[in-house]
């Protein structure tokens, strides 16, 4: 298993462990590409020391529960605000058992995002603007300037909004843009022959 990250979890992470506490670990793994393509990959893999635990049976001191989340599932859970994912992002390094350059890079980026730092606000404002313009063009066959969403775009560009609050909105806006294009009555292709003829007439000084 390609493990990107593994940390102590549960009471040992929260500092509430007692001599009777079991050991919990959570990790992130990358499924093999061929399994992903063939649809055979799992989003969760569990490896518990007590294999025959009855329903409702509690762990005891010395029992070990390990749960690995596949990278795509973990990122999805981060974006939806799942508390376990946030706990993993802020797990202190002295509790880490496995790490990787990918985890340390993306973990740092995610933690900065939580604090509204390290965000390329200009790029995000461009993404919003492109979606707004695409939706208007698909629906009306026109783009009007200045954009009616200009004030919000300025707020985004200046980093005045909270990233964690707008990331889902941007995803939804992108889905709306895709749907608008799919349902648009705009032609599927430009009239290339018309413009070829137009260019020739211009260069020949012929009447348009």
C-alpha positions as CSV (number, residue, x, y, z in Angstrom):
1,X,0.0,0.0,0.0
2,X,1.3,3.4,-1.0
3,X,0.9,5.3,2.3
4,X,1.2,9.1,2.1
5,X,0.5,9.8,5.7
6,X,-0.2,8.1,9.0
7,X,-0.8,9.6,12.5
8,X,-1.9,8.7,15.9
9,X,-5.6,9.5,16.3
10,X,-8.4,9.5,18.8
11,X,-7.6,10.0,22.5
12,X,-3.8,10.0,21.9
13,X,-4.3,13.0,19.5
14,X,-6.7,14.8,21.7
15,X,-4.7,14.3,24.9
16,X,-7.5,12.5,26.6
17,X,-5.9,9.0,26.7
18,X,-5.7,7.0,29.9
19,X,-3.8,3.7,30.7
20,X,-6.9,1.9,29.5
21,X,-7.1,3.6,26.1
22,X,-6.7,1.7,22.9
23,X,-4.5,3.0,20.0
24,X,-6.1,4.6,17.0
25,X,-4.3,5.5,13.8
26,X,-5.5,7.2,10.7
27,X,-3.7,7.4,7.4
28,X,-4.0,8.3,3.7
29,X,-3.0,6.0,0.8
30,X,-3.0,6.2,-2.9
31,X,-4.7,3.4,-4.7
32,X,-3.0,1.8,-7.7
33,X,-3.9,3.5,-11.0
34,X,-5.0,0.3,-12.6
35,X,-7.5,-0.4,-9.7
36,X,-8.9,3.1,-10.1
37,X,-9.3,2.7,-13.8
38,X,-11.0,-0.7,-13.4
39,X,-13.2,0.5,-10.5
40,X,-11.7,-1.9,-8.0
41,X,-10.1,0.6,-5.6
42,X,-11.5,1.0,-2.1
43,X,-12.0,4.4,-0.5
44,X,-11.4,3.0,3.0
45,X,-9.1,0.3,4.3
46,X,-9.2,-0.9,7.9
47,X,-6.6,-3.0,9.7
48,X,-7.7,-3.7,13.3
49,X,-5.8,-5.9,15.8
50,X,-9.1,-7.4,17.1
51,X,-10.4,-9.2,14.0
52,X,-13.4,-11.0,15.6
53,X,-14.8,-8.1,17.6
54,X,-18.5,-8.5,18.3
55,X,-21.0,-5.7,17.4
56,X,-20.9,-3.1,20.2
57,X,-17.8,-4.6,21.8
58,X,-15.4,-1.9,23.1
59,X,-11.7,-1.9,22.6
60,X,-9.3,-2.4,25.5
61,X,-5.8,-1.2,26.3
62,X,-3.5,-2.7,23.7
63,X,-6.1,-3.0,21.0
64,X,-5.1,-1.2,17.7
65,X,-7.5,0.3,15.2
66,X,-6.0,1.6,11.9
67,X,-8.1,3.2,9.2
68,X,-6.7,4.4,5.9
69,X,-8.6,6.8,3.6
70,X,-7.8,6.8,-0.1
71,X,-6.4,10.2,-1.2
72,X,-9.5,11.2,-3.3
73,X,-11.9,10.4,-0.5
74,X,-9.7,12.3,2.0
75,X,-9.7,15.4,-0.1
76,X,-13.4,15.2,-0.7
77,X,-13.9,14.9,3.1
78,X,-11.6,17.9,3.7
79,X,-13.7,20.0,1.3
80,X,-16.9,19.0,3.0
81,X,-15.5,19.9,6.4
82,X,-15.4,16.4,7.9
83,X,-14.0,16.8,11.4
84,X,-11.7,13.8,11.3
85,X,-10.0,15.2,8.2
86,X,-9.4,18.6,9.9
87,X,-8.0,16.8,12.9
88,X,-5.5,15.0,10.6
89,X,-4.5,18.2,9.0
90,X,-3.5,19.7,12.3
91,X,-2.0,16.6,13.8
92,X,1.4,17.5,15.4
93,X,4.5,16.0,13.8
94,X,5.5,14.2,16.9
95,X,2.5,11.9,16.4
96,X,3.2,11.1,12.7
97,X,4.3,7.6,11.9
98,X,4.5,8.0,8.1
99,X,4.8,11.1,5.9
100,X,5.7,12.0,2.4
101,X,6.5,15.2,0.3
102,X,3.0,15.1,-1.1
103,X,1.4,15.2,2.4
104,X,3.7,17.9,3.7
105,X,3.1,20.1,0.7
106,X,-0.6,19.7,0.5
107,X,-1.1,19.6,4.3
108,X,0.7,23.0,4.6
109,X,-1.4,24.4,1.8
110,X,-4.6,23.1,3.4
111,X,-3.7,24.6,6.8
112,X,-2.9,27.9,5.2
113,X,-6.3,27.8,3.4
114,X,-8.0,27.3,6.8
115,X,-6.4,30.5,8.0
116,X,-7.1,32.3,4.7
117,X,-3.3,32.4,3.9
118,X,-1.3,31.2,1.0
119,X,-4.3,31.6,-1.3
120,X,-3.9,32.8,-4.9
121,X,-6.9,35.2,-4.7
122,X,-6.2,36.6,-8.1
123,X,-6.4,33.2,-9.7
124,X,-9.6,32.5,-7.8
125,X,-11.1,35.8,-9.0
126,X,-10.2,34.8,-12.6
127,X,-12.0,31.5,-12.1
128,X,-15.1,33.2,-10.8
129,X,-15.0,35.8,-13.6
130,X,-14.6,33.1,-16.3
131,X,-17.6,31.2,-14.9
132,X,-19.8,34.4,-14.8
133,X,-18.9,35.3,-18.3
134,X,-19.4,31.8,-19.7
135,X,-22.8,31.6,-18.1
136,X,-23.9,34.9,-19.5
137,X,-22.6,34.2,-23.0
138,X,-24.2,30.7,-23.0
139,X,-27.6,32.1,-21.8
140,X,-27.7,35.5,-23.7
141,X,-25.2,35.2,-26.5
142,X,-23.7,38.4,-25.1
143,X,-21.2,39.6,-22.4
144,X,-22.0,43.0,-20.8
145,X,-19.3,45.2,-19.3
146,X,-18.7,46.1,-16.6
147,X,-19.7,42.8,-15.2
148,X,-22.6,42.9,-12.8
149,X,-20.6,40.7,-10.4
150,X,-17.6,43.2,-10.4
151,X,-17.9,44.1,-6.7
152,X,-17.8,40.5,-5.6
153,X,-14.9,39.8,-7.9
154,X,-13.0,42.7,-6.4
155,X,-13.7,41.4,-2.9
156,X,-12.3,38.0,-3.9
157,X,-9.3,39.5,-5.7
158,X,-8.4,41.5,-2.5
159,X,-8.8,38.4,-0.3
160,X,-11.7,39.9,1.7
161,X,-13.7,36.7,1.7
162,X,-13.1,33.5,3.7
163,X,-11.7,30.8,1.4
164,X,-13.3,27.9,3.3
165,X,-16.7,29.6,2.7
166,X,-16.4,30.1,-1.0
167,X,-14.7,26.9,-2.2
168,X,-18.0,25.0,-2.4
169,X,-19.6,28.0,-4.1
170,X,-16.9,28.1,-6.8
171,X,-17.4,24.4,-7.5
172,X,-21.2,24.9,-7.8
173,X,-20.5,27.9,-10.1
174,X,-18.3,25.8,-12.3
175,X,-21.1,23.1,-12.5
176,X,-23.6,25.8,-13.5
177,X,-21.2,27.1,-16.2
178,X,-20.8,23.6,-17.6
179,X,-24.6,23.0,-17.6
180,X,-25.2,26.4,-19.3
181,X,-22.8,25.5,-22.1
182,X,-24.4,22.1,-22.6
183,X,-27.9,23.7,-22.8
184,X,-26.9,26.8,-24.8
185,X,-28.3,27.4,-28.3
186,X,-24.9,28.8,-29.4
187,X,-23.5,27.0,-32.4
188,X,-21.1,24.1,-31.8
189,X,-18.5,25.6,-34.0
190,X,-17.5,29.0,-35.4
191,X,-18.4,29.8,-39.0
192,X,-14.8,29.4,-40.3
193,X,-15.7,29.7,-44.0
194,X,-17.4,33.1,-43.4
195,X,-14.4,34.5,-41.6
196,X,-11.9,33.1,-44.1
197,X,-13.9,35.0,-46.8
198,X,-14.0,38.1,-44.6
199,X,-10.2,38.1,-44.2
200,X,-9.6,37.7,-47.9
201,X,-12.0,40.6,-48.8
202,X,-10.3,42.9,-46.3
203,X,-6.8,42.2,-47.7
204,X,-8.1,42.6,-51.2
205,X,-9.8,45.9,-50.3
206,X,-13.1,44.4,-51.5
207,X,-16.5,45.6,-50.3
208,X,-17.6,43.7,-47.2
